[in-house]
Structures are given as C-alpha cells and as structure tokens.
Amino acid sequence: MPLTKKKKTLIIRWIGAILIALAVGTGIYLVATRTNRSAVDLYEHYYQPQLDLMVANKDSLAPALAMAQAAFQKKDYTETIRLLRSVLAEEPTNQSVQLALGICQTELGEIEKAKQTFSVIDATPYREKAQWYLAMIFLKQSDARNAQTILESIQPNEVHYDEAQSILKGL
C-alpha cells in the first residue's frame, strides 16, 4: 500500500523534529560539559606551584625557611607545612609563609584549608599570588564562575595578567 502525500509529509515532519531535538540535546550537552572539562584542562596547563621563602623578619628563621624550601622541592609537603608553621609561630603575619602554606595545602588536597589561607592574605604582592592560586583551585574544582570572577580582577600590571586573560578566553 503506497504512502499518501499527507502521510509522507507527516513522516518528514516527525523525522525533522527528531533531528532538531537531537541537535539541541547534543548542543546543550557539549556546552554543559565543555566548561567543566575546559576548566580542569586550564588548571592542569597553568598551575605551577612555586615558593619564594626567603622573606623573614628574624634571621633566626632563615634555616627553617631554607629547610622548608628543600622539603618542598622534594615534594614533602607535610614536612614543608610543619616547618612553615614553626616560622608562623614566630611571625604569624608573614604573608610569604602564609602563601607557601596555602600552596602546600593545595598540593596535599586540603582545598578548603588552602582557600581559607589564600583568602586572608592581603599584602601586595602576596595578595596577587594568593588570588592567582585561589583561581587555580576553583578551576581544579570545575568552578569556572568563581575562577572567572577572580581572574577578571587581575590587573594589567600584575604578574599573572596575561595568563588570566588566556584562561578567560578558554572559559
């Protein structure tokens, strides 16, 4: 039994509707997963933990800072944190050491502690670096919105400005 023109038109419309639904669904899926995958990829590309621990007000703390730097280079983050805490006991406001502490906490996966540590750093240039590492944490957690907010606040005269702009283009 041959199909009538009316039935053929109906079938074509149904096939068209199904194809449109598939295209829209695929588009939504790609947009939703692109940001999460992209944020983690951006984190892996840009995250480079670095310590500069040679800032102390007391000369007696220099050996502990040197040992912390050596432990960090060996990726012994637990020992690095122990040494950093001993320095912070003597100089609780040393923002260089606080920054290093946040980096080590990040390396150990102590993300909430690292966020808290980075959030209290308020002296330039350590604040700029703390904000950068905080943005990296948000990228690692696929939290592109919070990462974007921080990255947008990075000014042209700051160290990570060019990297921030590249990341923002990728989000």
Phi and psi restraints in degrees (value plus and minus 20) as a CYANA .aco file:
   2 PRO   PHI     -90.1   -50.1
   2 PRO   PSI     129.2   169.2
   3 LEU   PHI     -96.6   -56.6
   3 LEU   PSI     119.9   159.9
   4 THR   PHI     -99.4   -59.4
   4 THR   PSI     143.6   183.6
   5 LYS   PHI     -80.8   -40.8
   5 LYS   PSI     -56.7   -16.7
   6 LYS   PHI     -85.1   -45.1
   6 LYS   PSI     -61.9   -21.9
   7 LYS   PHI     -88.4   -48.4
   7 LYS   PSI     -58.9   -18.9
   8 LYS   PHI     -82.8   -42.8
   8 LYS   PSI     -62.5   -22.5
   9 THR   PHI     -82.8   -42.8
   9 THR   PSI     -62.2   -22.2
  10 LEU   PHI     -83.4   -43.4
  10 LEU   PSI     -63.9   -23.9
  11 ILE   PHI     -83.1   -43.1
  11 ILE   PSI     -63.7   -23.7
  12 ILE   PHI     -82.1   -42.1
  12 ILE   PSI     -61.3   -21.3
  13 ARG   PHI     -83.2   -43.2
  13 ARG   PSI     -62.4   -22.4
  14 TRP   PHI     -84.4   -44.4
  14 TRP   PSI     -63.3   -23.3
  15 ILE   PHI     -82.7   -42.7
  15 ILE   PSI     -62.6   -22.6
  16 GLY   PHI     -80.5   -40.5
  16 GLY   PSI     -63.7   -23.7
  17 ALA   PHI     -84.0   -44.0
  17 ALA   PSI     -60.9   -20.9
  18 ILE   PHI     -84.2   -44.2
  18 ILE   PSI     -64.1   -24.1
  19 LEU   PHI     -83.7   -43.7
  19 LEU   PSI     -60.6   -20.6
  20 ILE   PHI     -83.8   -43.8
  20 ILE   PSI     -63.9   -23.9
  21 ALA   PHI     -81.3   -41.3
  21 ALA   PSI     -61.4   -21.4
  22 LEU   PHI     -84.0   -44.0
  22 LEU   PSI     -62.7   -22.7
  23 ALA   PHI     -84.1   -44.1
  23 ALA   PSI     -64.3   -24.3
  24 VAL   PHI     -84.8   -44.8
  24 VAL   PSI     -65.2   -25.2
  25 GLY   PHI     -81.5   -41.5
  25 GLY   PSI     -62.5   -22.5
  26 THR   PHI     -84.0   -44.0
  26 THR   PSI     -62.1   -22.1
  27 GLY   PHI     -82.1   -42.1
  27 GLY   PSI     -64.9   -24.9
  28 ILE   PHI     -82.4   -42.4
  28 ILE   PSI     -64.3   -24.3
  29 TYR   PHI     -79.9   -39.9
  29 TYR   PSI     -66.4   -26.4
  30 LEU   PHI     -84.6   -44.6
  30 LEU   PSI     -60.3   -20.3
  31 VAL   PHI     -87.1   -47.1
  31 VAL   PSI     -63.6   -23.6
  32 ALA   PHI     -86.3   -46.3
  32 ALA   PSI     -59.1   -19.1
  33 THR   PHI    -108.0   -68.0
  33 THR   PSI     -42.1    -2.1
  34 ARG   PHI     -81.8   -41.8
  34 ARG   PSI     -64.1   -24.1
  35 THR   PHI     -83.1   -43.1
  35 THR   PSI     -67.4   -27.4
  36 ASN   PHI     -83.6   -43.6
  36 ASN   PSI     -68.3   -28.3
  37 ARG   PHI     -84.5   -44.5
  37 ARG   PSI     -62.5   -22.5
  38 SER   PHI     -84.0   -44.0
  38 SER   PSI     -62.0   -22.0
  39 ALA   PHI     -81.0   -41.0
  39 ALA   PSI     -65.2   -25.2
  40 VAL   PHI     -86.2   -46.2
  40 VAL   PSI     -61.3   -21.3
  41 ASP   PHI     -81.1   -41.1
  41 ASP   PSI     -61.1   -21.1
  42 LEU   PHI     -85.0   -45.0
  42 LEU   PSI     -61.3   -21.3
  43 TYR   PHI     -77.8   -37.8
  43 TYR   PSI     -70.3   -30.3
  44 GLU   PHI     -82.4   -42.4
  44 GLU   PSI     -51.3   -11.3
  45 HIS   PHI     -97.2   -57.2
  45 HIS   PSI     -60.2   -20.2
  46 TYR   PHI    -120.4   -80.4
  46 TYR   PSI     -39.5     0.5
  47 TYR   PHI     -93.3   -53.3
  47 TYR   PSI      98.2   138.2
  48 GLN   PHI    -156.0  -116.0
  48 GLN   PSI      77.8   117.8
  49 PRO   PHI     -90.5   -50.5
  49 PRO   PSI     107.0   147.0
  50 GLN   PHI    -158.8  -118.8
  50 GLN   PSI     118.6   158.6
  51 LEU   PHI    -134.4   -94.4
  51 LEU   PSI     118.3   158.3
  52 ASP   PHI    -145.2  -105.2
  52 ASP   PSI      73.6   113.6
  53 LEU   PHI    -126.4   -86.4
  53 LEU   PSI       0.0    40.0
  54 MET   PHI    -111.5   -71.5
  54 MET   PSI       4.5    44.5
  55 VAL   PHI    -132.1   -92.1
  55 VAL   PSI      90.8   130.8
  56 ALA   PHI    -168.4  -128.4
  56 ALA   PSI     123.3   163.3
  57 ASN   PHI    -100.2   -60.2
  57 ASN   PSI     -40.9    -0.9
  58 LYS   PHI    -132.6   -92.6
  58 LYS   PSI     107.5   147.5
  59 ASP   PHI     -81.4   -41.4
  59 ASP   PSI     -48.3    -8.3
  60 SER   PHI     -86.0   -46.0
  60 SER   PSI     -35.6     4.4
  61 LEU   PHI    -109.0   -69.0
  61 LEU   PSI     -31.7     8.3
  62 ALA   PHI     -76.7   -36.7
  62 ALA   PSI     -63.8   -23.8
  63 PRO   PHI     -81.3   -41.3
  63 PRO   PSI     -60.5   -20.5
  64 ALA   PHI     -84.9   -44.9
  64 ALA   PSI     -58.7   -18.7
  65 LEU   PHI     -86.9   -46.9
  65 LEU   PSI     -60.0   -20.0
  66 ALA   PHI     -85.0   -45.0
  66 ALA   PSI     -61.1   -21.1
  67 MET   PHI     -86.8   -46.8
  67 MET   PSI     -57.6   -17.6
  68 ALA   PHI     -84.2   -44.2
  68 ALA   PSI     -61.8   -21.8
  69 GLN   PHI     -81.5   -41.5
  69 GLN   PSI     -63.4   -23.4
  70 ALA   PHI     -85.0   -45.0
  70 ALA   PSI     -62.1   -22.1
  71 ALA   PHI     -83.9   -43.9
  71 ALA   PSI     -59.0   -19.0
  72 PHE   PHI     -83.3   -43.3
  72 PHE   PSI     -62.7   -22.7
  73 GLN   PHI     -81.7   -41.7
  73 GLN   PSI     -50.2   -10.2
  74 LYS   PHI    -104.9   -64.9
  74 LYS   PSI     -18.7    21.3
  75 LYS   PHI      43.5    83.5
  75 LYS   PSI       7.5    47.5
  76 ASP   PHI    -113.4   -73.4
  76 ASP   PSI      58.4    98.4
  77 TYR   PHI     -91.2   -51.2
  77 TYR   PSI     -49.4    -9.4
  78 THR   PHI     -84.8   -44.8
  78 THR   PSI     -65.2   -25.2
  79 GLU   PHI     -86.8   -46.8
  79 GLU   PSI     -59.0   -19.0
  80 THR   PHI     -80.0   -40.0
  80 THR   PSI     -65.1   -25.1
  81 ILE   PHI     -82.5   -42.5
  81 ILE   PSI     -61.3   -21.3
  82 ARG   PHI     -78.8   -38.8
  82 ARG   PSI     -66.1   -26.1
  83 LEU   PHI     -87.0   -47.0
  83 LEU   PSI     -59.4   -19.4
  84 LEU   PHI     -84.5   -44.5
  84 LEU   PSI     -59.3   -19.3
  85 ARG   PHI     -85.1   -45.1
  85 ARG   PSI     -53.8   -13.8
  86 SER   PHI     -86.5   -46.5
  86 SER   PSI     -56.2   -16.2
  87 VAL   PHI     -89.6   -49.6
  87 VAL   PSI     -62.7   -22.7
  88 LEU   PHI     -85.2   -45.2
  88 LEU   PSI     -45.6    -5.6
  89 ALA   PHI     -83.5   -43.5
  89 ALA   PSI     -53.3   -13.3
  90 GLU   PHI    -107.7   -67.7
  90 GLU   PSI     -54.7   -14.7
  91 GLU   PHI    -152.8  -112.8
  91 GLU   PSI      57.5    97.5
  92 PRO   PHI     -84.1   -44.1
  92 PRO   PSI     -37.0     3.0
  93 THR   PHI    -122.8   -82.8
  93 THR   PSI      -9.7    30.3
  94 ASN   PHI     -90.9   -50.9
  94 ASN   PSI      84.6   124.6
  95 GLN   PHI     -94.2   -54.2
  95 GLN   PSI     -46.1    -6.1
  96 SER   PHI     -82.7   -42.7
  96 SER   PSI     -63.4   -23.4
  97 VAL   PHI     -91.2   -51.2
  97 VAL   PSI     -58.7   -18.7
  98 GLN   PHI     -81.6   -41.6
  98 GLN   PSI     -61.6   -21.6
  99 LEU   PHI     -80.9   -40.9
  99 LEU   PSI     -65.7   -25.7
 100 ALA   PHI     -81.5   -41.5
 100 ALA   PSI     -59.4   -19.4
 101 LEU   PHI     -80.9   -40.9
 101 LEU   PSI     -65.2   -25.2
 102 GLY   PHI     -82.0   -42.0
 102 GLY   PSI     -59.1   -19.1
 103 ILE   PHI     -83.5   -43.5
 103 ILE   PSI     -64.8   -24.8
 104 CYS   PHI     -85.1   -45.1
 104 CYS   PSI     -59.7   -19.7
 105 GLN   PHI     -81.0   -41.0
 105 GLN   PSI     -59.9   -19.9
 106 THR   PHI     -81.8   -41.8
 106 THR   PSI     -65.8   -25.8
 107 GLU   PHI     -82.3   -42.3
 107 GLU   PSI     -51.6   -11.6
 108 LEU   PHI    -106.2   -66.2
 108 LEU   PSI     -20.7    19.3
 109 GLY   PHI      60.2   100.2
 109 GLY   PSI      -6.8    33.2
 110 GLU   PHI    -106.8   -66.8
 110 GLU   PSI      47.1    87.1
 111 ILE   PHI     -84.4   -44.4
 111 ILE   PSI     -64.6   -24.6
 112 GLU   PHI     -85.0   -45.0
 112 GLU   PSI     -59.5   -19.5
 113 LYS   PHI     -83.8   -43.8
 113 LYS   PSI     -62.1   -22.1
 114 ALA   PHI     -83.3   -43.3
 114 ALA   PSI     -63.8   -23.8
 115 LYS   PHI     -77.7   -37.7
 115 LYS   PSI     -65.0   -25.0
 116 GLN   PHI     -84.0   -44.0
 116 GLN   PSI     -63.1   -23.1
 117 THR   PHI     -83.1   -43.1
 117 THR   PSI     -67.8   -27.8
 118 PHE   PHI     -84.5   -44.5
 118 PHE   PSI     -53.3   -13.3
 119 SER   PHI     -89.4   -49.4
 119 SER   PSI     -42.8    -2.8
 120 VAL   PHI    -112.6   -72.6
 120 VAL   PSI     -26.2    13.8
 121 ILE   PHI     -98.8   -58.8
 121 ILE   PSI     103.1   143.1
 122 ASP   PHI    -150.2  -110.2
 122 ASP   PSI     -18.9    21.1
 123 ALA   PHI    -118.7   -78.7
 123 ALA   PSI     113.1   153.1
 124 THR   PHI     -90.9   -50.9
 124 THR   PSI     121.9   161.9
 125 PRO   PHI    -108.9   -68.9
 125 PRO   PSI     -20.0    20.0
 126 TYR   PHI     -87.9   -47.9
 126 TYR   PSI     -52.9   -12.9
 127 ARG   PHI     -81.4   -41.4
 127 ARG   PSI     -63.2   -23.2
 128 GLU   PHI     -80.3   -40.3
 128 GLU   PSI     -64.9   -24.9
 129 LYS   PHI     -87.8   -47.8
 129 LYS   PSI     -59.6   -19.6
 130 ALA   PHI     -82.7   -42.7
 130 ALA   PSI     -61.1   -21.1
 131 GLN   PHI     -83.5   -43.5
 131 GLN   PSI     -60.1   -20.1
 132 TRP   PHI     -80.1   -40.1
 132 TRP   PSI     -69.3   -29.3
 133 TYR   PHI     -86.1   -46.1
 133 TYR   PSI     -54.0   -14.0
 134 LEU   PHI     -84.7   -44.7
 134 LEU   PSI     -61.8   -21.8
 135 ALA   PHI     -81.7   -41.7
 135 ALA   PSI     -59.4   -19.4
 136 MET   PHI     -82.7   -42.7
 136 MET   PSI     -60.2   -20.2
 137 ILE   PHI     -81.0   -41.0
 137 ILE   PSI     -65.3   -25.3
 138 PHE   PHI     -82.2   -42.2
 138 PHE   PSI     -58.8   -18.8
 139 LEU   PHI     -82.4   -42.4
 139 LEU   PSI     -63.4   -23.4
 140 LYS   PHI     -79.6   -39.6
 140 LYS   PSI     -53.9   -13.9
 141 GLN   PHI    -107.3   -67.3
 141 GLN   PSI     -12.1    27.9
 142 SER   PHI      39.9    79.9
 142 SER   PSI       9.0    49.0
 143 ASP   PHI    -118.9   -78.9
 143 ASP   PSI      54.6    94.6
 144 ALA   PHI     -83.4   -43.4
 144 ALA   PSI     -52.9   -12.9
 145 ARG   PHI     -83.2   -43.2
 145 ARG   PSI     -70.3   -30.3
 146 ASN   PHI     -88.2   -48.2
 146 ASN   PSI     -57.5   -17.5
 147 ALA   PHI     -81.0   -41.0
 147 ALA   PSI     -64.4   -24.4
 148 GLN   PHI     -81.4   -41.4
 148 GLN   PSI     -62.4   -22.4
 149 THR   PHI     -77.9   -37.9
 149 THR   PSI     -65.6   -25.6
 150 ILE   PHI     -88.6   -48.6
 150 ILE   PSI     -66.3   -26.3
 151 LEU   PHI     -81.9   -41.9
 151 LEU   PSI     -55.4   -15.4
 152 GLU   PHI     -87.9   -47.9
 152 GLU   PSI     -42.7    -2.7
 153 SER   PHI    -103.4   -63.4
 153 SER   PSI     -29.4    10.6
 154 ILE   PHI     -93.1   -53.1
 154 ILE   PSI     105.4   145.4
 155 GLN   PHI    -107.3   -67.3
 155 GLN   PSI     137.4   177.4
 156 PRO   PHI     -77.3   -37.3
 156 PRO   PSI     -46.3    -6.3
 157 ASN   PHI    -107.1   -67.1
 157 ASN   PSI     -19.5    20.5
 158 GLU   PHI    -109.7   -69.7
 158 GLU   PSI     134.2   174.2
 159 VAL   PHI     -76.4   -36.4
 159 VAL   PSI     -62.6   -22.6
 160 HIS   PHI    -117.3   -77.3
 160 HIS   PSI      -2.1    37.9
 161 TYR   PHI     -79.1   -39.1
 161 TYR   PSI     -70.2   -30.2
 162 ASP   PHI     -82.6   -42.6
 162 ASP   PSI     -61.5   -21.5
 163 GLU   PHI     -83.8   -43.8
 163 GLU   PSI     -61.2   -21.2
 164 ALA   PHI     -80.8   -40.8
 164 ALA   PSI     -62.7   -22.7
 165 GLN   PHI     -84.5   -44.5
 165 GLN   PSI     -59.1   -19.1
 166 SER   PHI     -84.3   -44.3
 166 SER   PSI     -62.2   -22.2
 167 ILE   PHI     -84.8   -44.8
 167 ILE   PSI     -64.3   -24.3
 168 LEU   PHI     -79.2   -39.2
 168 LEU   PSI     -55.6   -15.6
 169 LYS   PHI     -87.3   -47.3
 169 LYS   PSI     -49.6    -9.6
 170 GLY   PHI    -104.8   -64.8
 170 GLY   PSI     -34.6     5.4
